[in-house]
Amino acid sequence: MGVLDGIRAKAHAALERLPGKAGDVVRKANDALGRPLATEHELADRRAFESKIAKPEAPAAKPAPKGEVAPVIVYHMDKTRRDALKLVDILEANGIEFTVTNIQEDAAAQYAVKRDSDGKRLPVVFIAGECLGGREELVNAASSGDLKKKVFGA
């Protein structure tokens, strides 16, 4: 754990000890901001997640599909990063290359994703600019074979 994470963990411990309404307000603000102050365990969990999505492993060697491959993007925010990891696992299991994008600090991207996904909850998967949906929709598409059809074509 880095020095900054140590400071953040200590600040979180102090924040948890604040009494009364002032403590409640500060804790709610911390949650609303994506929990910049958190326990050592939570911060370590975030680092592990970031290292996993920063360099997605190459899928198992398979013959390259003919035609153009549609881009796949997983959008998430800090609060939904654990759920995004589940989507990443499903995509990797199906041999699909993807990009993971945290839109926590980008209000315009948040607006665009919410608009284009018909208000579905994050994390969501977009294939070729169209929203597929969240985990349930991704699992259903993978099970039916629609996922590979959408990504690799017919």
Residue frames relative to the residue before (quaternion, step in Angstrom):
aa qw qx qy qz dx dy dz
M 1.0000 0.0000 0.0000 0.0000 0.00 0.00 0.00
G 0.4285 -0.7216 0.4926 0.2301 3.52 -0.98 0.91
V 0.6995 -0.4558 0.3488 0.4258 3.52 -1.33 0.19
L 0.6568 0.5176 -0.3150 0.4488 3.58 0.91 -0.91
D 0.6503 0.5012 -0.3211 0.4721 3.60 0.96 -0.79
G 0.6178 0.5404 -0.3425 0.4571 3.59 1.05 -0.70
I 0.6536 0.4972 -0.3043 0.4826 3.57 0.98 -0.85
R 0.6549 0.5135 -0.3130 0.4577 3.58 0.96 -0.87
A 0.6513 0.5100 -0.3131 0.4665 3.60 1.01 -0.79
K 0.6567 0.4960 -0.3117 0.4748 3.60 0.98 -0.81
A 0.6390 0.5123 -0.3255 0.4725 3.58 1.00 -0.78
H 0.6282 0.5293 -0.3357 0.4609 3.59 1.06 -0.74
A 0.6365 0.5235 -0.3288 0.4612 3.58 0.97 -0.84
A 0.6533 0.4935 -0.3101 0.4832 3.59 0.99 -0.80
L 0.6329 0.5408 -0.3213 0.4514 3.57 1.00 -0.83
E 0.6618 0.5162 -0.3026 0.4517 3.60 0.99 -0.79
R 0.6810 0.4858 -0.2876 0.4664 3.57 1.17 -0.51
L 0.4789 0.6715 -0.4502 0.3422 3.63 1.21 -0.17
P 0.3196 -0.7807 0.5062 0.1791 3.60 -0.74 1.00
G 0.8355 0.3400 -0.1873 0.3890 3.49 -1.42 0.17
K 0.7996 -0.3055 0.2349 0.4606 3.46 -1.38 -0.40
A 0.6042 0.5560 -0.3614 0.4417 3.58 1.03 -0.71
G 0.6520 0.5080 -0.3077 0.4712 3.59 0.97 -0.83
D 0.6414 0.5221 -0.3213 0.4613 3.57 1.01 -0.82
V 0.6546 0.5139 -0.3119 0.4584 3.57 0.95 -0.88
V 0.6736 0.4928 -0.2988 0.4628 3.58 0.89 -0.92
R 0.6500 0.5070 -0.3194 0.4674 3.61 0.98 -0.79
K 0.6449 0.5081 -0.3195 0.4731 3.59 1.01 -0.80
A 0.6324 0.5206 -0.3287 0.4702 3.59 1.03 -0.78
N 0.6317 0.5261 -0.3267 0.4663 3.59 0.98 -0.81
D 0.6598 0.4966 -0.3031 0.4756 3.59 0.96 -0.86
A 0.6645 0.5156 -0.3047 0.4469 3.58 0.93 -0.91
L 0.6957 0.4602 -0.2669 0.4827 3.59 1.11 -0.62
G 0.6110 -0.5772 0.3515 0.4124 3.59 1.25 0.18
R 0.5150 -0.6911 0.3759 0.3402 3.57 1.24 0.54
P 0.0348 0.8094 -0.5834 0.0569 3.60 0.55 1.11
L 0.6993 0.3253 -0.2324 0.5926 3.57 1.21 -0.50
A 0.1650 0.7928 -0.5588 0.1789 3.57 -0.56 1.17
T 0.6557 -0.4974 0.3855 0.4172 3.55 -1.32 0.16
E 0.6611 -0.4978 0.3785 0.4146 3.57 -1.26 0.39
H 0.6446 0.5335 -0.3190 0.4450 3.57 0.98 -0.88
E 0.6727 0.4906 -0.3018 0.4644 3.60 0.89 -0.91
L 0.6522 0.5093 -0.3171 0.4634 3.60 0.97 -0.81
A 0.6409 0.5062 -0.3206 0.4797 3.58 1.02 -0.78
D 0.6220 0.5384 -0.3279 0.4645 3.57 1.06 -0.77
R 0.6371 0.5211 -0.3220 0.4678 3.60 0.99 -0.80
R 0.6545 0.5092 -0.3160 0.4610 3.59 0.92 -0.89
A 0.6442 0.5133 -0.3246 0.4649 3.59 0.97 -0.82
F 0.6442 0.5169 -0.3169 0.4662 3.58 1.00 -0.81
E 0.6660 0.5079 -0.3037 0.4542 3.57 0.89 -0.94
S 0.6613 0.4926 -0.3227 0.4647 3.59 0.97 -0.75
K 0.6315 0.5334 -0.3344 0.4526 3.60 1.08 -0.64
I 0.7550 0.3817 -0.2281 0.4820 3.61 0.85 -0.88
A 0.5480 0.6257 -0.4090 0.3754 3.60 1.15 -0.39
K 0.7922 0.1051 -0.0385 0.5998 3.57 1.04 -0.77
P 0.1341 -0.8110 0.5624 0.0892 3.58 0.21 1.18
E 0.4942 -0.6614 0.4774 0.3007 3.53 -0.98 0.87
A 0.5237 -0.6197 0.4780 0.3364 3.53 -1.10 0.68
P 0.4985 -0.6480 0.4714 0.3306 3.58 -0.96 0.77
A 0.6709 -0.4834 0.3636 0.4289 3.55 -1.24 0.40
A 0.5954 -0.5971 0.4020 0.3569 3.54 -1.08 0.77
K 0.1092 0.7570 -0.6319 0.1254 3.55 -0.73 1.16
P 0.6009 -0.5442 0.4066 0.4213 3.56 -1.10 0.40
A 0.5083 -0.6484 0.4714 0.3148 3.56 -0.97 0.85
P 0.4451 -0.6883 0.4969 0.2851 3.58 -0.90 0.89
K 0.4899 -0.6389 0.5022 0.3155 3.53 -1.17 0.58
G 0.7362 0.3774 -0.2948 0.4782 3.54 -1.08 0.69
E 0.6508 -0.5308 0.3906 0.3771 3.50 -1.35 -0.01
V 0.3539 -0.7262 0.5523 0.2057 3.56 -1.02 0.83
A 0.4178 -0.7130 0.5090 0.2410 3.57 -0.86 1.01
P 0.4723 -0.6654 0.4863 0.3127 3.62 -0.99 0.73
V 0.1595 -0.7711 0.6130 0.0643 3.55 -1.05 0.87
I 0.0096 -0.8004 0.5980 -0.0409 3.57 -0.79 1.07
V 0.1942 -0.7417 0.6332 0.1058 3.54 -1.04 0.93
Y 0.1399 -0.7889 0.5960 0.0541 3.58 -0.66 1.13
H 0.1049 0.7826 -0.6071 0.0888 3.56 -0.97 0.89
M 0.2811 -0.6956 0.6178 0.2354 3.54 -1.39 0.03
D 0.7471 -0.4159 0.2595 0.4489 3.57 -1.26 0.26
K 0.6814 0.5088 -0.2948 0.4358 3.59 0.91 -0.89
T 0.7551 0.3824 -0.1995 0.4937 3.60 1.15 -0.56
R 0.3399 0.7844 -0.4764 0.2055 3.59 1.22 0.24
R 0.6285 0.5319 -0.3557 0.4422 3.62 1.01 -0.64
D 0.6532 0.4884 -0.3136 0.4863 3.57 1.02 -0.75
A 0.6061 0.5521 -0.3545 0.4496 3.59 1.08 -0.68
L 0.6126 0.5568 -0.3499 0.4384 3.58 1.03 -0.71
K 0.6234 0.5298 -0.3392 0.4644 3.59 1.07 -0.66
L 0.6367 0.5096 -0.3249 0.4790 3.58 1.05 -0.75
V 0.6131 0.5515 -0.3285 0.4605 3.56 1.06 -0.84
D 0.6527 0.5209 -0.3119 0.4532 3.60 0.92 -0.90
I 0.6540 0.5070 -0.3139 0.4655 3.61 0.96 -0.86
L 0.6640 0.4990 -0.3085 0.4637 3.59 0.91 -0.89
E 0.6503 0.5098 -0.3165 0.4658 3.59 0.95 -0.85
A 0.6499 0.5283 -0.3171 0.4450 3.58 0.97 -0.85
N 0.7179 0.4164 -0.2409 0.5033 3.58 1.17 -0.56
G 0.5022 -0.6959 0.3990 0.3230 3.58 1.29 0.21
I 0.4684 0.6783 -0.4329 0.3648 3.55 1.12 0.66
E 0.3550 -0.7146 0.5629 0.2157 3.55 -0.90 0.96
F 0.0031 0.8106 -0.5809 0.0733 3.56 -1.00 0.83
T 0.2815 -0.6993 0.6229 0.2089 3.49 -1.41 0.12
V 0.2134 -0.7546 0.6069 0.1292 3.57 -1.02 0.81
T 0.0441 -0.8186 0.5721 -0.0274 3.57 -0.76 1.07
N 0.2387 -0.7455 0.6102 0.1219 3.54 -0.83 1.09
I 0.1359 -0.8229 0.5502 0.0408 3.58 -0.59 1.16
Q 0.2217 0.8213 -0.4959 0.1743 3.57 1.26 0.44
E 0.7950 0.3255 -0.1500 0.4895 3.59 0.79 -1.01
D 0.6701 0.4918 -0.2905 0.4740 3.62 1.23 0.04
A 0.2624 -0.8084 0.5102 0.1313 3.57 -0.03 1.32
A 0.6346 0.5305 -0.3357 0.4507 3.60 1.01 -0.75
A 0.6569 0.4936 -0.3079 0.4796 3.58 0.97 -0.83
Q 0.6159 0.5410 -0.3452 0.4570 3.60 1.01 -0.77
Y 0.6580 0.5079 -0.3014 0.4671 3.55 0.93 -0.94
A 0.6795 0.5011 -0.2919 0.4493 3.59 0.86 -0.99
V 0.6618 0.4933 -0.3126 0.4700 3.59 0.92 -0.86
K 0.6508 0.5090 -0.3220 0.4622 3.59 0.92 -0.86
R 0.6584 0.5106 -0.2992 0.4651 3.59 0.97 -0.90
D 0.7516 0.4236 -0.2218 0.4544 3.57 0.76 -1.05
S 0.6972 0.4370 -0.2795 0.4947 3.61 1.20 -0.32
D 0.4402 -0.7065 0.4386 0.3386 3.57 1.29 0.22
G 0.7047 -0.5074 0.2568 0.4243 3.57 1.02 0.87
K 0.3411 0.7384 -0.5215 0.2578 3.63 1.15 0.31
R 0.5365 -0.6403 0.4530 0.3113 3.54 -1.14 0.68
L 0.4908 -0.6486 0.5038 0.2910 3.52 -1.15 0.71
P 0.5740 -0.1566 -0.8028 -0.0397 1.58 -2.19 1.18
V 0.1509 -0.7714 0.6126 0.0828 3.54 -1.24 0.59
V 0.3306 -0.7194 0.5807 0.1896 3.53 -1.28 0.54
F 0.1182 -0.7593 0.6370 0.0608 3.53 -0.97 0.94
I 0.0888 -0.7672 0.6341 0.0386 3.55 -1.01 0.90
A 0.8370 -0.0830 -0.0080 0.5408 3.55 -0.65 1.20
G 0.7443 -0.4371 0.2162 0.4562 3.57 0.95 0.92
E 0.6604 0.4643 -0.3119 0.5010 3.59 1.26 -0.04
C 0.4485 -0.6982 0.4922 0.2629 3.55 -0.97 0.88
L 0.2677 -0.7391 0.5997 0.1498 3.54 -0.82 1.05
G 0.5556 -0.5917 0.3956 0.4297 3.57 1.00 -0.87
G 0.6857 -0.4719 0.3703 0.4124 3.52 -1.28 -0.46
R 0.8311 -0.2304 0.1550 0.4818 3.53 -1.26 -0.49
E 0.6622 0.5186 -0.3252 0.4323 3.59 0.82 -0.91
E 0.6807 0.4788 -0.2888 0.4733 3.58 0.89 -0.93
L 0.6395 0.5270 -0.3237 0.4567 3.58 1.04 -0.77
V 0.6480 0.5050 -0.3148 0.4754 3.60 0.95 -0.84
N 0.6611 0.5029 -0.3121 0.4612 3.60 0.93 -0.88
A 0.6630 0.4972 -0.3075 0.4676 3.59 0.95 -0.85
A 0.6482 0.5104 -0.3178 0.4672 3.59 1.00 -0.78
S 0.6678 0.5140 -0.2974 0.4487 3.59 0.96 -0.87
S 0.7314 0.4341 -0.2355 0.4703 3.57 0.96 -0.85
G 0.5229 -0.6368 0.4169 0.3837 3.58 1.25 -0.30
D 0.4764 0.6883 -0.4282 0.3405 3.59 1.30 -0.14
L 0.5850 0.5993 -0.3774 0.3952 3.59 1.06 -0.66
K 0.7083 0.4365 -0.2678 0.4859 3.58 0.78 -0.99
K 0.6000 0.5484 -0.3649 0.4541 3.61 1.08 -0.61
K 0.6813 0.4884 -0.2915 0.4609 3.58 0.93 -0.91
V 0.7069 0.4596 -0.2640 0.4684 3.58 0.99 -0.83
F 0.8119 0.2917 -0.1237 0.4903 3.56 0.76 -1.06
G 0.5230 -0.6205 0.4250 0.4010 3.59 1.23 -0.23
A 0.7209 -0.4729 0.2999 0.4083 3.55 -1.29 0.17
